Amino acid sequence: MEESDFLHINAEGTSLRRHQLKMLDILVYVDAVCRKHNIDYWLSGGTLLGAVRHKGFIPWDDDLDIVLMKKDLKRLHQILLKESTYYQLQANDTDYTYVAPYEKLRIPNTRIKENNDNDRYYSYKGIYIDLFFWEPASRLFHLVSNKMQLLAIRMVKINPSRLWKKGLLRAYFLCLSRFLYPCLSFFSYLFARKNVSYPLGSFFSTQFEKEWIYPLVELEFEGKKFFVPRDYDAVLKAQYGDYWQLPDFSKIEFHTCSVEFDE
């Protein structure tokens, strides 16, 4: 299939295109914050693929991902809590029903419904971008942590509003985030420090070589310049294989089933 076969999906004025432009607004804000405070970040996943292959969003893409190293995400987290007077930072310490090992930055007064229903009891449900981090994390430890993370997700879906359910959920997730995941990360650092990967429990286990990342370079994305890894070709091949090959439209999966805007 040709790219032109997909362009109607996010044509100007469609709900998907409006959603993409809202996510772009968040990215522009995060980019400005990171440049101001000398924090390295880069486009990741389908967002990086879109920058390379389409110079913008993949026509059907309904999420936006960036990555930082773990220490840099911790810095950004604190800065956003202090400086962001508009956007809502969703993390384990700002929303007790949010148990993902990465963070989200959301737009208030909007609402998004995800197909996986993981957001059923989230405190924040606005349009968002994902803030991932990379650190050493072996595939074996990913397999272990993903199974443990699935249990946390199942616990969230059983209405955690009652006090005992809230306490059980927090106790279990704290065991994961404060003990299990740090221990597995430590052993990954000892025995697999050449590579980095997405957070344990994120269900993304692709291994990337550290030398592919720095120095960061800039690429065009939706008419603006954002940071990407130095060897973005190697990063994309590791994650997607032949990333220039367009998929079968019938096999495309969307993350969201509905979006409500603030206008």
N, C-alpha and C positions, 0 to 999 in steps of 0.2 A: 504494500500500500504506500501511497505517497502522502507527504505531510499535508498537502492541500485537502486530502480526504477527511482530515480531522478538524480543520479550521473553524467549521461551523459550531463546534462544541463550545468554544469560548469566544464567540463573536461578541463585539461590543454590545453592551446592554443586556447580555445574558446574565443569569444569576451566578454562573460559574465565573464569568469575567469580573463581575463586581466583587465577588469573593476574593479572587486573585489580587485585585487592586488594593483591597483592604489589607491583605497579608503583606503586600509590597510596602504599604505605609508603615507597618510594624518593622519590617526589615530596614527601611530607611532610617527609622528612629534608632534601632539597635546599632546599625552601622555608625551613626553619628556618635553614640555613647562610647562605643569601642574605640573609635578614632580619638575621641577626646581624652580617654583614659589609657591609651596605648595598650589595649587588650586585643590579642589576636583572635580572630574568628574566621571561618570560611564556609562557603556554601557547601551543602552536603546532599547526598542521596539524589532524589529526583530533581531537586532544585539545581544542584550542580550539573546534572545531566541536561536539564533545560537550558542552562546558561551556555553550555558547549554546543548542544545540538540545535537549539532553537533561538538562542540569544534572549531567552525569557522563559516564561513558564512552559512546560510541556502542555500542549493544548488542553488535555483532559485532567491536568494535575489540580488537586484540591487541597494540597497542604504545602508547607514551606519549611525546610529544615536548614539549620546552621549548626556548626560544630565548633567547640572550643576545647582546649585541653582542660582537664579536670580542675586544676588550680585556677585557671582563668575563668571558668564558669562560676566558681565560688566567689571570685572578685566581682564579676558582673552581677551576680545575685545580690550582693550587698549594695552595690551601686544603684541597681534598679529599685530596691526597696527604699532607698533614700531619695532618689532623684525623680523617679517616675510618678508624676501626679495624675496621670491619666490611665496608662495601661495597667493591667492587673497581672502580677507575677504569680503563676500557679506552680507551687513546689510542695514538697513534703511538709514544710514548716508553715505554709500559708493555707493549706487545705487538707484536713485530716483524712478525707476520703480519696485523696489523690496519692496513688502508690507507685506511679511510674518512677524509674530511676533517673529520669531527665526532667526538664522543666518546660513550661509553656509561658508565653507572654500573650495576653489576651486583650481584646478591645471590649470595654464595657458597653452596655446597652445594645449588644448584638447577641445572637444566640445561634449555636451550631449544634446539630444532632449527628452523632457518629454512628456508623453502621454497626460497630462492635458492641454498642451499648455500655461501654466501660464508663461513660460519662454520666450515667443515670443519676448519681448522687453527688456529683462534683459541686463545689461551691461556686466556681466560675465556669461559665459555659459559652463565653464569647468567642468570636473568630480569633484564631491564634497562629503563632508560628512555634515550632519546636526548637528548643535549645538543648542540643545533645552535647555530650563530651566524649572524647576519646582517651583511652588509657590502655595499658597492657591488659588483655583479657583473652585467655586461650579458648579455643572452640570447646574443649572438654568442660571448662568451667561455665561457659555459656549454656551448655546443655543442662547442667545441674541447676544453675540459677533460673533458667527459664521455667523449669518445672516448679520451683519454689515460688516464682513470681505468679504463675498461673493460679496458685492457691490464694494468693493475696487478692488477685482480681476477682476470683469467685466470691471471696468474703465480702468485698465491696458491693457486689451485686445483690447480696442478701441485706436488705435495708439496714444500714449501720447506725440509724438514728438513735436507737436505744443505747443507754449508757454502757451496758455490759458488752454489747456488740462493738461499740466504738473502742472500748478498752482492749478487747481481744484483737481487733484489727490493728490497733496501734502497737500493741505488744509484739504481735507477729511481724509486722513490717519493720519495727525497730530492730528485731533480731536479724532480719535480712540486711537492712541498710547500715546498721552499726557494727554487726559482727560478721555474718556470713560473707557478704559481698566484699568488705575490706580485706578479709582473710584471703579470699580467692584472688583478689587484685594483687595482694602482696606476693603470693606464690607465682602469679602470672609475671609480675615484675622480675622475680628472681630467675625464672626459667624461660621466659618468652619476651624479654624486654626489647627485642629488636622491633617487634610489631606492636601496633595499637589497634583497638577495636572500639565498637560502641559499648555503652555501659552494660554491665552484667544485669540480666533481667529485662533487657530491652527487646529481645527476640531478633536482634541483628548481630550476626557473629562474623561478618567479613573481616579479614585480617589485612591491615595496611602497614606498609613499611614507613617508619618515621621519616626516612630520607625523602619520601615523596612530598612531604608537607611544606618544608621551608626551603628558601624564603617564599612567602606567599606572593602571588601575583594577582592582578585584577582582570576581570572579564566583564563584558557587558551583560546585563540582565535587565530586561524591560527598559532599555534606554539609559540605565545608570550603571556605574561601575561598583562592583563588590569584590571581596577577596575570595580567592580559590587556592587550592594547593598548587605548589609549583609544578608537580607532575600529575595534573588532573587526569591525563589520559590513563596512567597506571591505576589511579584510584578508581576510575569508572570501569576499567576492564576487570579489576578485582571484584567489584560489586555487581556488574551487569554483564560481563563478557563482551559480546559484540553489541556495544551500546548504540551504534548507528542504525541498527536494524529496528524498524518500527514494529510494534506488536500487532497482533490480530485484535481488531477493535472489540470483538466479542469476548475477549479474555481480559479486557481492562477492568480493574476493580477500583471503585471510588471509596474514599474514606468517610465521606459525609452523605447523609440522606436528606438533610434540609438545612437551610441557612436563613436567619432572620436578620435584617439590617437595621441600622439605627435611624435611617431617613424616614 
